[in-house]
Amino acid sequence: MTRHDITPEQENAERAKAPGRTRVVRLVAVLLVVLAWFAIGSVGGPLVGKLSEVQKNDNASFLPKSAESTEVQKLAGKFTDTSTLPYFVVVERPGGLKPTDQAAVQQFIAGIPDLTFAGKGRTLGEYLKETPKFAVPSQDKQALLVPVPLDSKKAAEPLQGSSALYEGAKAMRESAAKTLAPQGLKVYVTGPGGVLADFVTAFSGIDGILLVVALGVVFVILLVVYRSPILPFAVLITSMFGLAAAALVIYPLAKNGTIDLNGQSQGILSILVVGASTDYALLLVSRYREELHDHPSKWAAMRASWRAAAEPIIASGATVILGLLCLMLSQLGNTRGLGPVGALGIAGALLSALTFLPAVLLLFGRKIFWPLVPRVDHVHAEDSVGRSGIWGRVAGLVGRHPRRVWVTTLVLLLACVAFVPTLKASGISQSQIFLNKVESVTGQEVLARHFPAGSGTPVQIVAPEDKAQAVATRAKAESGVASVTVGDNPAAPPKVVDGQVLVQATLTPAADSPAAETVVENLRRDLHQVSPAVRVGGSTAINLDVRHASERDLRVIIPTILAVIFVVLMLLLRSFVAPVVLVVANVISFAATLGVAALVFNHVFDFPGSDPSTPLYAFVFLVALGIDYSIFLMTRVREESQERGTRPGILVGLAVTGGVITSAGVVLAATFSALAVLPILFLVQIAFIVAFGVLLDTLVVRSLLVPAFAYDIDSRIWWPGRLSR
């Protein structure tokens, strides 16, 4: 026993100093907090699984409201039924169709309305807009195309844990496998309906998969960090209760249409909550263990640690919440919807980490750290500065060569930044969204071999009646346009509504490809010269307008988030220079991450490109979440600097927070890596960017660049404020 240790008898005597009534009141209060959270978990927990029932994944929930394609979508409804979501069944015989194939396909078509949904008690015919009647032969006589029009509103309705969209594609694929495949025909269910059905498959079980993977990875890391079999469970339960609290608010708001929830934001929600609550828990638990080395009473230790940790945790949570709410400035529904959904998730994580976790720590006391139970020995991490332990040695290096450290680090980061222009984020086709081979993508390729690739998804052009023929002639002359029809039926006169008619253009390139978007841009430019009243829309135009909206969001939202973070840091650190240093450092870290991502995506994974919104999502998660670690570091540096002076305070702050911040970074990186289990290009890229970026921020920027630069400029880091010593 060291001279600082106390015996259990002495510890019990210290506890006994508190009046008996006070101890009972404290215990009752703690138990009430724990019971309250179990009540929240019992109600909110089931709602986490029901969030998929209130999702909106239709195109209307994603479109920018002011876009030309949105305007056309509203106008086109006056000319034709826009509530149709078609499947395209492509039947192929590469050597050429046989005379009997047409009859076999016609028999398959006749049976489509009667196809049953296994175990659902429903038929496909109940969800069709109209009964399919015929198959369109290709010019090369090697394929047939069967449009199957589904009612888009009915298709989106929940169906016993599934959807009619998915069940319809599944039923047709199974029927074709039994009736047409044995005759040597290859059948693919593709088109907008088929692609969305494969999306449903890709996202099926997203909550369970992501949570199991994320929680499993976090549990292993926490076991390594704490070397305790008990504490990781307390931290993971804290994150689950945070998610339950968030679902308790998100579910009714999404059900009533107050906020928009889609599959993508729901998956990100669970990752955000698990990662953030674990980060906050790591900081609080680390400070609590530190205080237990000085306080015999667990109550006194918790009081001191909660007061010290609450400020950076709340500041961190507020920064992330405000950063996410900035997404509400987006023109895109899915991005705008993620703002309040993510903010509510972080609020749940913050609340559970600051209430439930302290209550559990107090119930267990020192035993929660078993077998490495902290005793009152007054041993502190700052005692190792420059001598022992990895973070003590890192602090010593920063103290000996500050300028050399930050200049070298900055040069290496800027070298990575140089590759940012090579990041291909101008958009990809729908067929490139999936990382695995899905039938709808293969079917789209087969469709493009035998028919104009834009078949079934024409460009919709709304034009004045007196300019309709001129518009059709100009459109047909455009490179990339296969055919043009005035009206929706070539055999009938076009319908005229309010002096306008609908002109439809079938494109040569696939409707979801960047090449098709180029054709639409050219059409808009040329047709607006025919008449300024012409409006060009349709599926391809929607993709184009979404890309433009994403580029606009990047220009608007990123500066707004930076301004919000800067203001929060100024209020927290009572300084102007320190927030500037932290914000600039995080921007450089983000840019360096994008540079590395460009190299990896282009030359290692050979990805075809990136969604235009990828840099924005990466920025939000990296900068809004990454600033956490700078907040954790600099609040402790400020605290230590008030007692020791700025330079010693920086070294002590780095040594003391090094382990916990690095652990938090590893946890967050591992949590976001769970997104890579889904075969969706966007989510895999976000997983890599955030995981790599968080590790770069914690291991390089927060550990070397920021403390070394702050050490170099000394007390000027707090200008214009002054430290009270």
C-alpha positions in Angstrom: 0.0 0.0 0.0 1.4 3.4 -1.0 1.3 6.4 1.3 -1.7 7.8 -0.6 -3.8 4.6 -0.3 -6.5 4.3 2.2 -8.0 1.2 3.7 -11.6 0.2 3.1 -12.3 1.2 6.7 -11.0 4.7 6.1 -13.0 4.9 2.9 -16.2 3.8 4.7 -15.5 6.4 7.4 -15.2 9.1 4.7 -18.6 8.1 3.3 -20.1 8.0 6.7 -19.5 11.8 7.1 -22.6 12.4 5.0 -25.8 12.4 7.0 -27.8 9.2 6.7 -30.8 11.1 5.2 -28.6 12.6 2.6 -27.3 9.2 1.5 -30.8 7.9 1.2 -32.0 10.9 -0.8 -29.0 10.5 -3.1 -29.6 6.8 -3.6 -33.3 7.3 -4.3 -32.6 10.1 -6.8 -30.1 7.9 -8.7 -32.6 5.0 -8.7 -35.3 7.2 -10.1 -33.1 8.4 -12.9 -32.2 4.8 -13.8 -35.9 3.8 -13.7 -36.9 6.8 -15.8 -34.5 5.8 -18.5 -35.7 2.2 -18.4 -39.2 3.5 -18.9 -37.9 5.6 -21.9 -36.2 2.6 -23.3 -39.3 0.4 -23.0 -41.4 2.9 -24.9 -38.8 4.3 -27.3 -37.0 1.0 -28.0 -39.8 -0.6 -30.1 -40.2 2.7 -32.0 -36.6 2.4 -33.3 -37.7 -0.7 -35.1 -40.9 1.0 -36.4 -39.1 4.0 -37.9 -39.0 2.2 -41.3 -42.8 2.4 -41.3 -42.8 6.2 -41.5 -40.0 6.6 -44.1 -40.5 8.6 -47.3 -38.3 7.2 -50.1 -40.2 8.5 -53.1 -38.7 11.0 -55.5 -41.0 13.8 -54.4 -39.4 13.8 -51.0 -35.9 14.4 -52.5 -36.6 17.0 -55.2 -35.6 20.7 -54.8 -38.9 22.6 -54.7 -37.7 25.4 -57.0 -36.2 23.2 -59.7 -37.4 23.2 -63.3 -38.0 19.4 -63.1 -40.2 19.9 -60.0 -42.3 22.4 -62.0 -42.6 20.0 -64.9 -43.6 17.2 -62.6 -46.6 19.3 -61.4 -47.5 20.4 -64.9 -47.1 16.9 -66.5 -49.8 15.6 -64.1 -52.3 17.6 -66.1 -51.5 15.8 -69.3 -50.8 12.2 -68.1 -51.0 10.2 -64.9 -47.7 10.8 -63.1 -48.5 8.5 -60.2 -47.3 5.5 -62.2 -44.1 3.7 -61.2 -43.1 1.2 -64.0 -41.3 -2.0 -63.9 -39.6 -3.0 -67.1 -39.5 -6.7 -67.7 -36.8 -7.4 -70.3 -36.9 -10.8 -72.0 -33.8 -11.7 -74.0 -32.6 -14.6 -76.3 -29.1 -13.5 -77.5 -29.3 -15.8 -80.6 -32.6 -14.3 -81.7 -36.2 -14.8 -80.5 -38.0 -18.0 -81.6 -41.5 -17.9 -83.0 -42.8 -19.5 -79.8 -41.2 -16.9 -77.5 -43.8 -14.2 -78.2 -46.6 -16.6 -77.1 -44.8 -17.7 -74.0 -44.1 -14.1 -73.0 -47.8 -13.2 -73.7 -48.9 -16.0 -71.4 -46.5 -14.7 -68.7 -48.0 -11.2 -69.1 -51.5 -12.5 -68.7 -50.6 -14.1 -65.4 -48.9 -10.9 -63.9 -52.1 -9.5 -62.2 -52.7 -12.9 -60.4 -49.2 -13.2 -59.0 -49.4 -13.6 -55.2 -47.2 -12.1 -52.6 -45.9 -15.0 -50.5 -47.3 -14.9 -47.0 -49.0 -11.5 -47.6 -52.4 -12.5 -48.9 -52.2 -9.9 -51.7 -51.8 -10.0 -55.4 -49.8 -7.8 -57.8 -53.0 -6.9 -59.6 -54.2 -4.9 -56.6 -51.3 -2.5 -57.0 -51.2 -2.1 -60.8 -52.2 1.2 -62.4 -53.3 -0.8 -65.4 -53.0 -4.3 -66.7 -50.0 -4.9 -69.0 -51.2 -6.2 -72.4 -48.3 -6.6 -74.8 -44.5 -6.9 -75.2 -42.5 -4.5 -77.4 -40.0 -6.3 -79.7 -36.5 -4.9 -80.2 -35.3 -4.0 -83.7 -32.6 -6.6 -83.6 -35.3 -9.2 -82.8 -33.4 -10.5 -79.8 -35.4 -9.1 -76.9 -38.9 -8.1 -75.7 -39.8 -5.3 -73.4 -42.9 -5.5 -71.1 -43.8 -2.3 -69.2 -45.7 -3.1 -66.0 -47.2 0.1 -64.5 -47.4 0.1 -60.7 -49.5 2.6 -58.7 -46.7 4.6 -57.0 -48.8 5.6 -54.0 -50.0 2.1 -53.3 -46.5 0.7 -53.9 -45.1 2.9 -51.1 -47.5 1.7 -48.5 -46.1 -0.7 -45.8 -47.0 -4.3 -46.3 -46.4 -6.5 -43.3 -42.7 -5.5 -42.9 -42.2 -5.2 -46.6 -43.7 -3.2 -49.6 -45.7 -3.9 -52.7 -42.8 -2.5 -54.7 -40.4 -5.2 -53.5 -43.0 -8.0 -53.4 -44.1 -7.3 -57.0 -40.5 -7.5 -58.4 -39.9 -10.7 -56.3 -43.2 -12.3 -57.6 -42.4 -11.5 -61.3 -38.8 -12.8 -60.9 -40.0 -16.0 -59.4 -42.7 -16.5 -62.0 -40.3 -15.8 -64.9 -37.8 -18.3 -63.4 -40.5 -21.0 -63.5 -42.2 -20.3 -66.8 -39.7 -18.5 -69.2 -36.2 -19.5 -67.9 -36.8 -23.2 -68.7 -37.4 -22.3 -72.3 -33.9 -20.7 -72.6 -35.1 -17.1 -72.1 -33.3 -14.7 -69.9 -35.6 -12.4 -67.9 -34.7 -9.2 -66.0 -37.0 -7.0 -63.9 -35.6 -3.5 -64.1 -36.7 0.0 -64.7 -37.5 2.5 -61.9 -39.6 0.0 -60.1 -36.9 -2.7 -60.3 -34.2 -0.4 -59.2 -36.2 0.8 -56.2 -37.0 -2.8 -55.3 -33.3 -3.6 -55.2 -32.8 -0.6 -53.0 -35.3 -2.1 -50.6 -33.3 -5.3 -50.6 -30.0 -3.4 -50.0 -31.5 -1.5 -47.1 -33.5 -4.4 -45.6 -32.7 -4.9 -42.0 -30.5 -1.8 -42.0 -31.3 -1.0 -38.4 -30.5 -4.4 -37.1 -27.4 -4.9 -39.3 -25.9 -1.5 -38.5 -26.6 -1.7 -34.8 -25.3 -5.2 -34.4 -22.1 -4.3 -36.3 -21.6 -0.9 -34.6 -22.3 -2.2 -31.1 -20.1 -5.2 -31.6 -17.2 -3.2 -32.7 -17.6 -0.6 -30.0 -17.9 -3.3 -27.3 -14.6 -4.9 -28.4 -12.9 -1.5 -28.4 -14.3 -0.6 -25.0 -13.1 -3.9 -23.6 -9.6 -3.0 -24.7 -9.8 0.6 -23.4 -11.3 -0.1 -20.0 -10.1 -3.7 -19.5 -13.3 -4.2 -17.6 -16.1 -6.6 -18.4 -18.8 -4.4 -16.7 -18.1 -0.9 -17.9 -18.6 -1.5 -21.7 -22.2 -2.7 -21.0 -23.0 0.5 -19.1 -21.7 2.6 -22.1 -23.5 0.6 -24.7 -26.8 0.7 -22.8 -26.3 4.4 -22.5 -26.1 4.7 -26.3 -29.2 2.4 -26.8 -31.2 4.6 -24.4 -30.1 7.7 -26.3 -31.4 6.1 -29.5 -34.6 5.2 -27.8 -35.1 8.7 -26.5 -34.5 10.1 -30.0 -37.0 7.6 -31.6 -39.6 8.6 -29.0 -39.6 12.1 -30.6 -38.7 11.3 -34.2 -41.4 8.6 -34.8 -44.5 10.8 -34.1 -42.9 13.8 -35.9 -42.2 11.7 -39.0 -45.6 10.0 -38.8 -47.3 13.4 -38.8 -45.1 14.7 -41.6 -43.5 17.4 -39.5 -40.0 16.0 -40.4 -38.9 13.9 -43.3 -37.3 10.5 -42.6 -35.8 8.2 -45.3 -33.8 5.0 -45.2 -30.5 6.8 -45.5 -31.1 9.2 -42.6 -32.5 6.4 -40.5 -29.3 4.4 -41.0 -27.1 7.4 -40.3 -29.1 8.2 -37.1 -28.2 4.9 -35.4 -24.5 5.4 -36.3 -24.5 9.0 -35.0 -26.2 8.2 -31.7 -23.9 5.2 -30.9 -20.8 7.1 -31.9 -21.6 10.3 -30.1 -22.9 8.8 -26.9 -19.9 6.6 -26.7 -17.6 9.6 -27.2 -19.3 11.5 -24.4 -19.3 8.5 -22.1 -15.5 8.0 -22.7 -14.9 11.6 -21.6 -17.1 11.4 -18.5 -15.8 8.0 -17.4 -12.2 9.0 -17.9 -12.7 12.1 -15.8 -14.6 10.1 -13.1 -11.8 7.5 -12.9 -9.3 10.4 -12.6 -11.2 12.0 -9.7 -11.5 8.6 -7.9 -7.8 8.8 -7.5 -8.3 11.9 -5.4 -11.7 11.4 -3.7 -12.6 8.7 -1.2 -16.3 9.4 -1.9 -17.8 8.3 -5.2 -20.3 11.1 -4.8 -17.6 13.8 -4.5 -15.7 12.2 -7.4 -18.8 12.3 -9.6 -19.6 15.8 -8.6 -16.1 17.0 -9.6 -16.0 14.9 -12.8 -19.5 15.9 -13.9 -18.8 19.6 -13.5 -15.5 19.3 -15.4 -16.8 17.1 -18.2 -20.3 18.6 -18.7 -19.1 21.9 -20.2 -17.1 20.3 -23.1 -19.7 17.6 -23.6 -22.5 20.1 -23.8 -20.5 22.4 -26.0 -19.6 19.4 -28.3 -23.2 18.3 -28.5 -24.5 21.8 -29.1 -21.9 22.2 -31.9 -23.0 19.0 -33.6 -26.7 19.7 -33.2 -26.4 23.2 -34.6 -24.2 21.9 -37.4 -26.8 19.3 -38.3 -29.6 21.8 -38.2 -27.7 23.9 -40.8 -28.7 21.1 -43.2 -32.2 22.5 -43.1 -30.9 25.1 -45.5 -30.6 22.4 -48.1 -32.8 22.4 -51.2 -32.9 18.6 -51.2 -35.5 16.9 -49.1 -33.3 14.0 -48.0 -30.5 16.3 -46.9 -32.9 18.7 -45.3 -34.6 15.9 -43.4 -31.3 14.5 -42.0 -30.8 17.8 -40.1 -33.6 17.5 -37.4 -33.4 13.7 -37.4 -29.6 13.8 -36.6 -30.0 16.7 -34.2 -32.6 14.8 -32.2 -30.3 11.8 -32.2 -27.4 13.8 -30.8 -29.7 15.4 -28.2 -30.8 11.9 -27.0 -27.1 10.8 -26.8 -26.2 13.9 -24.9 -29.1 13.5 -22.4 -28.4 9.8 -21.7 -24.6 10.4 -21.3 -25.1 13.2 -18.8 -27.9 11.5 -16.7 -28.2 7.8 -17.1 -24.5 7.0 -17.3 -23.6 9.0 -14.1 -26.4 7.3 -12.3 -25.1 3.9 -13.2 -21.6 4.8 -12.3 -22.8 5.9 -8.9 -24.8 2.8 -8.3 -21.8 0.5 -9.0 -19.2 2.9 -7.5 -15.5 1.9 -7.9 -16.5 -1.7 -8.6 -17.6 -0.9 -12.1 -13.9 -0.6 -13.1 -13.2 -4.2 -11.8 -10.6 -5.7 -12.0 -8.6 -2.4 -12.3 -10.3 -0.6 -9.4 -9.0 3.0 -8.9 -7.9 3.8 -5.4 -7.1 7.0 -3.7 -3.4 7.3 -4.6 -3.2 10.8 -6.1 -1.6 9.4 -9.3 -2.4 11.6 -12.3 -1.7 11.3 -16.0 0.1 14.7 -16.1 2.9 13.2 -13.9 4.0 11.3 -17.1 4.6 14.4 -19.3 7.9 13.8 -21.2 8.7 10.7 -19.3 6.4 7.6 -19.6 3.4 6.5 -21.6 2.8 7.3 -25.2 0.9 10.5 -24.6 3.5 11.7 -22.0 6.1 11.2 -24.7 4.0 13.0 -27.4 3.6 15.9 -25.0 7.3 16.0 -24.4 8.0 16.0 -28.2 5.6 18.9 -28.6 7.2 20.8 -25.8 10.8 20.3 -27.1 10.2 21.0 -30.8 6.8 22.8 -31.2 7.6 24.7 -34.5 9.2 21.8 -36.1 6.2 19.6 -35.2 3.5 21.8 -36.5 5.3 22.9 -39.7 6.1 19.3 -40.6 2.5 18.2 -39.9 1.0 21.1 -41.9 3.2 20.4 -44.9 2.2 16.7 -44.9 -1.5 17.6 -44.6 -1.2 20.2 -47.5 0.4 17.5 -49.6 -2.7 15.4 -49.2 -4.9 18.5 -49.9 -3.3 18.8 -53.3 -5.2 15.7 -54.5 -8.7 17.1 -53.7 -9.3 18.3 -57.4 -9.0 14.6 -58.5 -12.1 13.7 -56.4 -14.8 12.8 -59.0 -18.0 14.0 -57.4 -20.0 15.1 -60.4 -22.5 12.3 -60.1 -22.9 8.6 -61.1 -25.6 6.6 -62.8 -28.2 4.6 -60.8 -26.6 1.4 -62.1 -23.3 2.4 -60.4 -24.9 3.1 -57.0 -24.8 -0.6 -56.1 -21.5 -2.2 -55.3 -22.9 -5.7 -55.8 -24.4 -7.1 -59.0 -28.2 -6.7 -58.8 -30.8 -7.8 -61.4 -32.1 -4.3 -62.1 -28.6 -3.1 -63.1 -28.0 -6.1 -65.3 -31.4 -5.6 -66.8 -30.7 -2.0 -67.5 -27.6 -3.0 -69.4 -29.5 -5.6 -71.4 -32.2 -3.0 -72.2 -29.6 -0.6 -73.5 -28.2 -3.3 -75.8 -31.5 -3.9 -77.6 -33.5 -0.6 -77.2 -32.7 3.1 -76.9 -31.3 3.2 -73.3 -33.8 5.9 -72.3 -36.8 3.8 -73.3 -39.7 4.1 -70.8 -38.3 7.1 -69.0 -38.6 9.9 -71.6 -37.7 13.6 -71.1 -40.9 15.5 -70.5 -41.1 18.9 -72.1 -44.0 21.2 -71.4 -44.4 23.8 -74.3 -46.9 26.4 -75.5 -49.3 24.8 -78.0 -48.2 27.1 -80.8 -44.6 26.2 -80.3 -45.1 22.5 -79.9 -44.0 21.4 -83.4 -41.0 23.8 -83.3 -40.0 22.4 -79.9 -40.3 18.8 -81.2 -38.3 19.6 -84.3 -35.5 21.3 -82.3 -35.5 18.4 -79.8 -35.3 15.7 -82.4 -32.2 17.4 -83.9 -30.4 17.3 -80.6 -27.6 14.9 -80.3 -28.5 12.0 -78.0 -32.3 12.1 -78.7 -33.6 8.9 -80.3 -37.2 10.0 -80.9 -39.8 12.7 -80.1 -43.5 12.5 -79.6 -46.0 15.4 -79.2 -48.5 14.2 -76.5 -48.4 10.9 -74.7 -50.0 8.9 -77.5 -48.6 9.1 -81.1 -52.0 7.9 -82.5 -54.1 10.6 -80.9 -54.0 14.5 -81.0 -52.0 16.0 -78.1 -54.0 17.1 -75.0 -54.0 20.8 -74.6 -54.2 22.3 -71.0 -54.1 26.0 -70.4 -52.6 26.5 -73.8 -49.7 24.0 -73.2 -48.9 20.6 -74.5 -46.6 17.8 -73.5 -43.7 16.8 -75.7 -41.8 13.6 -74.8 -38.2 12.8 -76.0 -36.6 9.3 -75.7 -32.9 9.6 -75.2 -30.2 7.3 -76.6 -28.1 7.2 -73.4 -29.5 5.6 -70.3 -31.8 8.0 -68.5 -29.9 7.8 -65.2 -26.4 8.4 -66.8 -24.3 11.6 -66.7 -24.4 11.5 -70.6 -28.2 11.8 -70.4 -27.9 14.8 -68.1 -25.7 16.5 -70.7 -28.4 16.0 -73.3 -31.0 17.6 -70.9 -28.7 20.6 -70.3 -28.4 21.0 -74.1 -32.2 20.6 -74.5 -32.9 23.3 -71.9 -30.4 25.7 -73.5 -31.7 25.2 -77.0 -35.5 24.9 -76.3 -35.5 28.0 -74.1 -34.4 29.8 -77.3 -37.5 28.5 -79.1 -39.7 29.8 -76.2 -38.8 31.0 -72.7 -42.0 29.3 -71.5 -40.7 25.8 -72.3 -39.9 23.6 -69.3 -37.8 20.5 -69.5 -38.3 17.8 -66.9 -38.5 14.0 -66.4 -36.3 11.5 -64.6 -33.0 12.6 -66.1 -33.8 16.3 -65.4 -34.6 15.4 -61.8 -31.1 13.9 -61.5 -29.6 17.0 -63.0 -31.4 19.3 -60.8 -30.5 17.3 -57.7 -26.8 17.6 -58.7 -27.1 21.4 -59.1 -28.9 21.6 -55.8 -26.1 19.6 -54.1 -23.5 21.9 -55.5 -25.4 24.9 -54.3 -25.8 23.3 -50.8 -22.1 22.8 -50.7 -21.5 26.6 -51.2 -24.2 27.6 -48.7 -24.1 25.1 -45.9 -20.4 24.7 -45.4 -19.7 28.4 -44.6 -22.8 28.4 -42.3 -21.6 25.4 -40.3 -18.1 26.9 -40.0 -19.6 30.2 -38.7 -21.8 28.3 -36.1 -18.8 26.3 -34.9 -16.7 29.4 -34.7 -19.3 31.2 -32.5 -19.7 28.2 -30.2 -15.9 27.9 -29.7 -15.6 31.7 -29.0 -18.2 31.4 -26.3 -16.6 28.3 -24.9 -13.0 29.3 -24.9 -13.5 33.1 -24.4 -11.0 33.7 -27.1 -10.8 34.7 -30.8 -7.5 33.2 -31.8 -8.1 29.7 -30.4 -11.4 29.2 -32.4 -9.7 30.5 -35.6 -6.8 28.0 -35.0 -9.2 25.1 -34.3 -11.6 25.8 -37.3 -8.7 26.3 -39.8 -7.1 23.1 -38.5 -10.3 21.1 -38.9 -10.9 22.5 -42.4 -7.3 21.5 -43.4 -7.9 18.0 -41.9 -11.2 17.7 -43.9 -9.5 18.7 -47.1 -6.6 16.3 -46.5 -9.1 13.5 -45.9 -10.8 14.3 -49.2 -7.4 14.2 -51.0 -6.6 10.8 -49.6 -10.1 9.6 -50.4 -9.7 10.7 -54.0 -6.5 8.6 -54.3 -8.1 5.6 -52.7 -11.4 5.8 -54.6 -9.6 6.3 -58.0 -6.6 4.0 -57.7 -7.4 1.4 -55.0 -11.2 0.7 -55.1 -11.6 2.0 -58.7 -14.9 3.6 -57.9 -16.7 5.2 -60.9 -17.2 8.5 -59.1 -19.1 10.0 -56.2 -22.5 11.5 -55.5 -22.4 15.3 -55.5 -23.7 15.3 -51.9 -20.8 13.1 -50.7 -18.5 16.0 -49.8 -21.2 17.8 -47.9 -22.2 14.8 -45.8 -18.5 14.1 -45.2 -18.0 17.8 -44.1 -20.9 17.7 -41.7 -19.8 14.5 -40.0 -16.0 15.2 -40.0 -16.0 18.9 -39.0 -19.1 19.0 -36.8 -18.1 15.7 -35.1 -14.4 16.2 -35.4 -14.4 19.5 -33.6 -15.4 17.4 -30.5 -11.9 16.3 -30.0 -10.5 19.9 -30.3 -13.1 20.9 -27.7 -12.2 18.1 -25.4 -8.5 19.0 -25.7 -8.7 22.8 -25.5 -11.2 23.0 -22.6 -8.8 20.8 -20.6 -5.9 22.9 -21.7 -7.6 26.1 -20.6 -8.4 24.5 -17.2 -4.8 23.4 -16.7 -3.4 26.7 -18.1 -5.3 28.7 -15.4 -3.3 26.8 -12.7 0.1 26.3 -14.5 0.4 28.7 -17.3 -0.4 28.2 -21.0 2.6 26.2 -22.2 2.7 23.7 -19.2 -1.2 23.6 -19.5 -1.0 22.6 -23.1 1.4 19.7 -22.4 -0.6 18.5 -19.4 -3.9 18.8 -21.3 -2.4 16.8 -24.2 -1.1 14.1 -21.9 -4.3 13.8 -19.8 -6.7 13.8 -22.7 -4.6 11.9 -25.2 -5.8 8.4 -24.3 -9.5 9.2 -24.0 -9.7 11.4 -27.1 -7.9 8.8 -29.2 -10.2 6.1 -27.9 -13.2 8.2 -28.7 -11.8 8.8 -32.2 -11.2 5.0 -32.7 -14.8 4.3 -31.5 -16.4 6.9 -33.9 -14.3 5.7 -36.8 -15.2 2.1 -36.1 -18.9 3.0 -35.7 -19.0 4.8 -39.1 -17.1 1.9 -40.7 -20.3 -0.2 -40.0 -21.9 1.7 -42.9 -19.6 -0.2 -45.2 -21.6 -3.4 -44.7 -24.3 -2.0 -47.0 -23.6 -2.5 -50.7 -24.4 1.2 -51.5 -21.5 3.2 -53.0 -22.5 6.5 -51.2 -22.5 4.9 -47.8 -19.3 3.0 -48.3 -17.6 6.2 -49.4 -19.0 8.1 -46.4 -17.8 5.3 -44.1 -14.2 5.5 -45.5 -14.1 9.3 -45.5 -15.4 9.7 -41.9 -13.4 6.8 -40.5 -10.1 7.9 -42.0 -10.8 11.6 -41.3 -11.6 11.0 -37.6 -8.4 9.0 -37.2 -6.4 11.7 -39.0 -8.0 14.3 -36.8 -7.4 12.5 -33.5 -3.9 11.1 -34.2 -2.4 14.0 -36.2 -4.3 17.3 -36.0 -5.5 17.2 -32.4 -2.3 15.4 -31.2 0.4 17.4 -33.1 -0.8 20.3 -35.2 -3.1 22.1 -32.7 -1.1 21.7 -29.5 2.3 22.4 -31.2 1.0 25.6 -32.8 -0.7 26.7 -29.6 2.5 26.0 -27.7 4.5 28.0 -30.2 2.3 31.2 -29.9 1.9 30.7 -26.1 -0.6 32.8 -24.2 -1.6 34.6 -27.4 -3.8 31.6 -28.1 -6.3 33.1 -25.6 -6.4 36.6 -27.2 -8.2 38.9 -26.5 -9.2 37.1 -23.3 -6.9 36.6 -20.3 -6.4 33.6 -18.1 -7.2 34.1 -14.5 -4.4 32.6 -12.4 
